[in-house]
């Protein structure tokens, strides 16, 4: 009988405990969502700066007029292609995150 009474009251209290747990998880999820959104904004700001730098580099290629520097310029172009590919992958990742957070793309 003592175990039955404890089981009875545990059963009565269970919905309240479940509701409290749901609320606690909801609060934690909201905090994590805010943290991730801030991290995403910070990453996007750094990404924007790197895009500005890439734009300047690409814009500077018209200054290369000497055939003597062909190998150097070709090396720069290969490096730039890698950076542009990386930027494209980051852009795709940011677009996916914006969808998750309900932001405009």
Long-range contacts (C-beta under 8 A, 24 or more apart in sequence): 33-101, 36-101, 37-101, 40-94, 40-97, 40-101, 43-94, 44-94, 47-87, 47-90, 47-91, 47-94, 50-83, 50-87, 51-87, 54-80, 54-83, 54-84, 54-87
